[in-house]
């Protein structure tokens, strides 16, 4: 009888942890303006590949899971796997055309549970990579 009392609170704790976990689906459903944004003085057709290249070459261990185009812009869904210091993170990068010479990039990230790489860390790395690639064109 004692063991059933112990399992019930543990079950609730596990259920709560899983319910509060960020997932790829939850970041995809976030509003289009969620996250940290930066406007680049460059055309969408230049920023889009620069963003993807920046993410793939980042030293943060970003794994691009999928990409797709919709009415909001070009979406990149990514994750960072569990490590010794983190339960991992999931995120979305949205590349939006502002006009012919400006493009806005949103980086939205969330920890899978508890601690994870911060959105600011992802955004800084991605934005720096995009800026560097645009300058070198």
Buried (B, 14 or more C-beta within 10 A) or exposed (E): EEEEEEEEEEEEEEEEEEEEBBEBEEBBEBEBEBBBBBEBEBBBEBBBEBBBBBBEEBEBEBEEEEBEEEEEBBBBBBBBEEEEEBBBBBBBBBBBBEEEEBBBBBBBBBBBBEEBBBBEBBBBBBBEBBBEBBEEE
